[in-house]
Amino acid sequence: MAVGEDAQLKGFSGARRAKQWLEGTMRISGAYANTDSESCGRRLTLPWPYGGRTFSFDLGGSMRGEPYQHDTFCAEVKNYTQPSDQGTHFDEFLAKCYVAVAANHHHSDHFMWITWSPFRTTTWSTLSTPDQVTKSVLAHSDRVLGTADEAKGRELLNEETANAVAQRLWLLVLSDKQETLVPLKDWAAIVAAELVRRGESW
């Protein structure tokens, strides 16, 4: 199997596992991957403002229960066992999130980065800050802001949008054992039946 094919299969597996874990928490409903159907792909695909290309998030869905009832999310999944090049991909992810917020994307109340390996551990606490969002957008300013000049990019960058991305960001690190630590299916069925009895959606 070629390296590219192996990476693609790991990506599909990671998205599936992340989807199962999210739904297993019972706080996520209707999770879907961008490969599930053309409709799902369209919901998770946006155009870069400049350059004529598009990008897609890996997962999307709705949330249930306060304080997130009926909120939506988009997620990027990295099925990695080592930090590898996650930092580079994470910067691009934040740039994508900035584009989504700026475009008032209807499925972007929250942005989740889901991985099986921590990265940039010495600066972990700063990864979800407005400053990190700003740095990431400027690193991709040619596609986001239409200029490769950092000074010009800083003038064009919207601080409120960067702050909004930081506030909506989740960093989730999973493990094989953690994936099993969710309510059992029998328990989930009991909860679902009770919600239906109350006239609430499951």
C-alpha positions as a LaTeX table, in Angstrom:
\begin{tabular}{lrrr}
\hline
Residue & $x$ (\AA) & $y$ (\AA) & $z$ (\AA) \\
\hline
Met1 & 0.00 & 0.00 & 0.00 \\
Ala2 & 1.31 & 3.44 & $-0.93$ \\
Val3 & 2.06 & 5.99 & 1.79 \\
Gly4 & $-0.67$ & 8.31 & 0.53 \\
Glu5 & $-3.24$ & 5.50 & 0.49 \\
Asp6 & $-2.28$ & 4.48 & 4.04 \\
Ala7 & $-2.67$ & 8.07 & 5.27 \\
Gln8 & $-6.06$ & 8.31 & 3.58 \\
Leu9 & $-7.28$ & 5.12 & 5.23 \\
Lys10 & $-6.05$ & 6.33 & 8.62 \\
Gly11 & $-7.92$ & 9.56 & 8.02 \\
Phe12 & $-11.17$ & 7.72 & 7.27 \\
Ser13 & $-10.65$ & 5.52 & 10.35 \\
Gly14 & $-9.91$ & 8.54 & 12.55 \\
Ala15 & $-13.03$ & 10.38 & 11.40 \\
Arg16 & $-15.17$ & 7.31 & 12.03 \\
Arg17 & $-13.69$ & 6.76 & 15.50 \\
Ala18 & $-14.05$ & 10.43 & 16.43 \\
Lys19 & $-17.67$ & 10.41 & 15.24 \\
Gln20 & $-18.44$ & 7.30 & 17.30 \\
Trp21 & $-16.83$ & 8.78 & 20.41 \\
Leu22 & $-18.63$ & 12.11 & 20.06 \\
Glu23 & $-21.97$ & 10.36 & 19.64 \\
Gly24 & $-21.07$ & 8.06 & 22.54 \\
Thr25 & $-20.94$ & 11.02 & 24.90 \\
Met26 & $-24.67$ & 11.51 & 24.16 \\
Arg27 & $-24.02$ & 15.25 & 23.82 \\
Ile28 & $-23.77$ & 15.06 & 20.03 \\
Ser29 & $-26.62$ & 14.27 & 17.65 \\
Gly30 & $-26.54$ & 13.75 & 13.93 \\
Ala31 & $-22.77$ & 13.77 & 13.49 \\
Tyr32 & $-21.64$ & 13.30 & 9.90 \\
Ala33 & $-18.42$ & 13.14 & 7.89 \\
Asn34 & $-17.71$ & 15.11 & 4.74 \\
Thr35 & $-17.53$ & 11.76 & 2.89 \\
Asp36 & $-20.95$ & 10.49 & 4.04 \\
Ser37 & $-22.84$ & 12.10 & 1.15 \\
Glu38 & $-22.72$ & 14.99 & $-1.29$ \\
Ser39 & $-25.02$ & 16.95 & 1.02 \\
Cys40 & $-22.72$ & 16.40 & 4.01 \\
Gly41 & $-19.74$ & 17.41 & 1.91 \\
Arg42 & $-21.43$ & 20.64 & 0.85 \\
Arg43 & $-22.26$ & 21.56 & 4.44 \\
Leu44 & $-18.63$ & 21.18 & 5.45 \\
Thr45 & $-17.02$ & 22.80 & 2.41 \\
Leu46 & $-16.23$ & 26.50 & 2.07 \\
Pro47 & $-14.24$ & 28.56 & $-0.43$ \\
Trp48 & $-10.98$ & 30.24 & 0.46 \\
Pro49 & $-11.65$ & 33.97 & $-0.07$ \\
Tyr50 & $-8.70$ & 34.19 & $-2.47$ \\
Gly51 & $-7.11$ & 31.71 & $-4.87$ \\
Gly52 & $-10.21$ & 30.01 & $-6.22$ \\
Arg53 & $-9.96$ & 26.87 & $-4.07$ \\
Thr54 & $-12.12$ & 25.27 & $-1.41$ \\
Phe55 & $-11.52$ & 23.41 & 1.84 \\
Ser56 & $-13.56$ & 20.97 & 3.92 \\
Phe57 & $-13.82$ & 20.14 & 7.59 \\
Asp58 & $-13.79$ & 16.42 & 8.43 \\
Leu59 & $-16.87$ & 16.22 & 10.66 \\
Gly60 & $-19.94$ & 18.24 & 11.50 \\
Gly61 & $-23.07$ & 17.87 & 13.57 \\
Ser62 & $-25.35$ & 19.23 & 16.25 \\
Met63 & $-24.99$ & 19.34 & 20.01 \\
Arg64 & $-27.56$ & 18.62 & 22.70 \\
Gly65 & $-27.99$ & 19.69 & 26.29 \\
Glu66 & $-27.29$ & 23.03 & 27.90 \\
Pro67 & $-25.28$ & 25.15 & 27.38 \\
Tyr68 & $-24.89$ & 23.81 & 23.83 \\
Gln69 & $-28.45$ & 22.79 & 22.93 \\
His70 & $-28.92$ & 23.01 & 19.14 \\
Asp71 & $-25.42$ & 24.44 & 18.60 \\
Thr72 & $-23.49$ & 23.14 & 15.60 \\
Phe73 & $-19.84$ & 22.18 & 15.23 \\
Cys74 & $-17.18$ & 21.49 & 12.64 \\
Ala75 & $-14.22$ & 19.27 & 13.43 \\
Glu76 & $-10.82$ & 18.38 & 12.05 \\
Val77 & $-9.54$ & 14.90 & 12.94 \\
Lys78 & $-5.90$ & 13.80 & 13.07 \\
Asn79 & $-5.47$ & 10.06 & 13.59 \\
Tyr80 & $-1.85$ & 10.50 & 14.69 \\
Thr81 & 0.17 & 8.58 & 17.28 \\
Gln82 & 2.96 & 11.19 & 17.29 \\
Pro83 & 2.94 & 15.02 & 17.12 \\
Ser84 & 4.34 & 14.81 & 13.57 \\
Asp85 & 3.35 & 17.83 & 11.46 \\
Gln86 & 0.19 & 18.63 & 13.41 \\
Gly87 & 1.35 & 22.16 & 14.17 \\
Thr88 & 1.35 & 23.05 & 10.49 \\
His89 & $-2.07$ & 21.49 & 9.96 \\
Phe90 & $-3.42$ & 23.19 & 13.09 \\
Asp91 & $-2.40$ & 26.62 & 11.81 \\
Glu92 & $-4.26$ & 25.94 & 8.58 \\
Phe93 & $-7.27$ & 24.70 & 10.57 \\
Leu94 & $-7.42$ & 27.99 & 12.49 \\
Ala95 & $-7.25$ & 29.89 & 9.21 \\
Lys96 & $-10.19$ & 27.80 & 7.97 \\
Cys97 & $-12.12$ & 28.57 & 11.15 \\
Tyr98 & $-11.47$ & 32.28 & 10.65 \\
Val99 & $-12.88$ & 32.05 & 7.13 \\
Ala100 & $-15.96$ & 30.19 & 8.42 \\
Val101 & $-16.68$ & 32.80 & 11.10 \\
Ala102 & $-16.14$ & 35.68 & 8.68 \\
Ala103 & $-18.59$ & 34.02 & 6.24 \\
Asn104 & $-21.21$ & 33.41 & 8.98 \\
His105 & $-21.10$ & 29.70 & 8.19 \\
His106 & $-24.28$ & 28.17 & 9.63 \\
His107 & $-22.57$ & 25.06 & 11.00 \\
Ser108 & $-19.75$ & 26.76 & 12.91 \\
Asp109 & $-20.87$ & 27.52 & 16.46 \\
His110 & $-17.89$ & 25.44 & 17.64 \\
Phe111 & $-14.64$ & 24.20 & 16.11 \\
Met112 & $-13.09$ & 20.96 & 17.36 \\
Trp113 & $-9.55$ & 19.75 & 16.78 \\
Ile114 & $-9.55$ & 16.02 & 17.60 \\
Thr115 & $-6.31$ & 14.06 & 17.79 \\
Trp116 & $-4.77$ & 11.02 & 19.44 \\
Ser117 & $-1.45$ & 12.77 & 20.09 \\
Pro118 & $-0.72$ & 16.10 & 21.79 \\
Phe119 & 1.52 & 18.53 & 19.88 \\
Arg120 & 3.31 & 21.78 & 20.65 \\
Thr121 & 3.19 & 20.70 & 24.27 \\
Thr122 & 5.41 & 23.54 & 25.50 \\
Thr123 & 2.90 & 26.08 & 24.18 \\
Trp124 & $-0.26$ & 24.01 & 24.59 \\
Ser125 & $-2.01$ & 26.58 & 26.79 \\
Thr126 & $-1.69$ & 29.23 & 24.08 \\
Leu127 & $-3.09$ & 27.23 & 21.16 \\
Ser128 & $-6.65$ & 28.44 & 21.65 \\
Thr129 & $-5.86$ & 32.12 & 22.12 \\
Pro130 & $-6.69$ & 35.03 & 19.80 \\
Asp131 & $-2.95$ & 35.59 & 19.35 \\
Gln132 & $-2.50$ & 32.06 & 17.97 \\
Val133 & $-5.47$ & 32.55 & 15.65 \\
Thr134 & $-3.93$ & 35.80 & 14.40 \\
Lys135 & $-0.57$ & 34.12 & 13.76 \\
Ser136 & $-2.24$ & 31.27 & 11.90 \\
Val137 & $-4.33$ & 33.56 & 9.71 \\
Leu138 & $-1.28$ & 35.62 & 8.84 \\
Ala139 & 0.57 & 32.42 & 7.92 \\
His140 & $-2.15$ & 31.83 & 5.31 \\
Ser141 & $-2.96$ & 35.46 & 4.59 \\
Asp142 & $-2.61$ & 35.04 & 0.83 \\
Arg143 & $-5.68$ & 32.77 & 0.78 \\
Val144 & $-7.57$ & 34.42 & 3.66 \\
Leu145 & $-6.80$ & 38.13 & 3.29 \\
Gly146 & $-5.55$ & 38.38 & $-0.28$ \\
Thr147 & $-2.01$ & 39.47 & 0.54 \\
Ala148 & 1.27 & 37.78 & 1.43 \\
Asp149 & 2.53 & 40.94 & 3.12 \\
Glu150 & 2.35 & 40.53 & 6.91 \\
Ala151 & 1.97 & 44.24 & 7.65 \\
Lys152 & $-0.87$ & 44.56 & 5.16 \\
Gly153 & $-2.40$ & 41.36 & 6.51 \\
Arg154 & $-2.45$ & 42.76 & 10.05 \\
Glu155 & $-4.31$ & 45.79 & 8.77 \\
Leu156 & $-6.91$ & 43.62 & 7.05 \\
Leu157 & $-7.34$ & 41.04 & 9.81 \\
Asn158 & $-10.51$ & 41.48 & 11.86 \\
Glu159 & $-9.74$ & 41.23 & 15.59 \\
Glu160 & $-13.33$ & 40.41 & 16.54 \\
Thr161 & $-13.35$ & 37.48 & 14.14 \\
Ala162 & $-10.06$ & 36.16 & 15.56 \\
Asn163 & $-11.48$ & 36.46 & 19.09 \\
Ala164 & $-14.63$ & 34.60 & 18.04 \\
Val165 & $-12.58$ & 31.72 & 16.64 \\
Ala166 & $-10.61$ & 31.43 & 19.88 \\
Gln167 & $-13.82$ & 31.37 & 21.93 \\
Arg168 & $-15.34$ & 28.60 & 19.79 \\
Leu169 & $-12.25$ & 26.38 & 19.74 \\
Trp170 & $-12.02$ & 22.94 & 21.40 \\
Leu171 & $-8.82$ & 20.89 & 21.65 \\
Leu172 & $-9.66$ & 17.21 & 22.24 \\
Val173 & $-7.03$ & 14.50 & 22.76 \\
Leu174 & $-8.40$ & 10.94 & 22.65 \\
Ser175 & $-6.87$ & 7.57 & 23.47 \\
Asp176 & $-7.84$ & 3.99 & 22.72 \\
Lys177 & $-9.04$ & 3.41 & 26.29 \\
Gln178 & $-10.84$ & 6.72 & 26.51 \\
Glu179 & $-12.88$ & 5.73 & 23.46 \\
Thr180 & $-14.39$ & 2.89 & 25.54 \\
Leu181 & $-15.25$ & 5.15 & 28.50 \\
Val182 & $-18.66$ & 6.26 & 27.28 \\
Pro183 & $-22.17$ & 5.24 & 28.38 \\
Leu184 & $-23.10$ & 1.73 & 27.33 \\
Lys185 & $-25.56$ & 1.35 & 24.46 \\
Asp186 & $-28.19$ & 0.01 & 26.86 \\
Trp187 & $-27.82$ & 3.14 & 28.98 \\
Ala188 & $-28.05$ & 5.38 & 25.92 \\
Ala189 & $-31.25$ & 3.57 & 24.90 \\
Ile190 & $-32.79$ & 4.31 & 28.31 \\
Val191 & $-31.90$ & 7.99 & 28.01 \\
Ala192 & $-33.27$ & 8.11 & 24.46 \\
Ala193 & $-36.55$ & 6.52 & 25.56 \\
Glu194 & $-36.91$ & 9.04 & 28.40 \\
Leu195 & $-36.31$ & 11.98 & 26.07 \\
Val196 & $-38.87$ & 10.66 & 23.63 \\
Arg197 & $-41.34$ & 10.23 & 26.50 \\
Arg198 & $-40.84$ & 13.92 & 27.34 \\
Gly199 & $-41.41$ & 14.88 & 23.74 \\
Glu200 & $-37.79$ & 15.89 & 23.20 \\
Ser201 & $-35.77$ & 14.88 & 20.15 \\
Trp202 & $-33.00$ & 12.29 & 20.31 \\
\hline
\end{tabular}
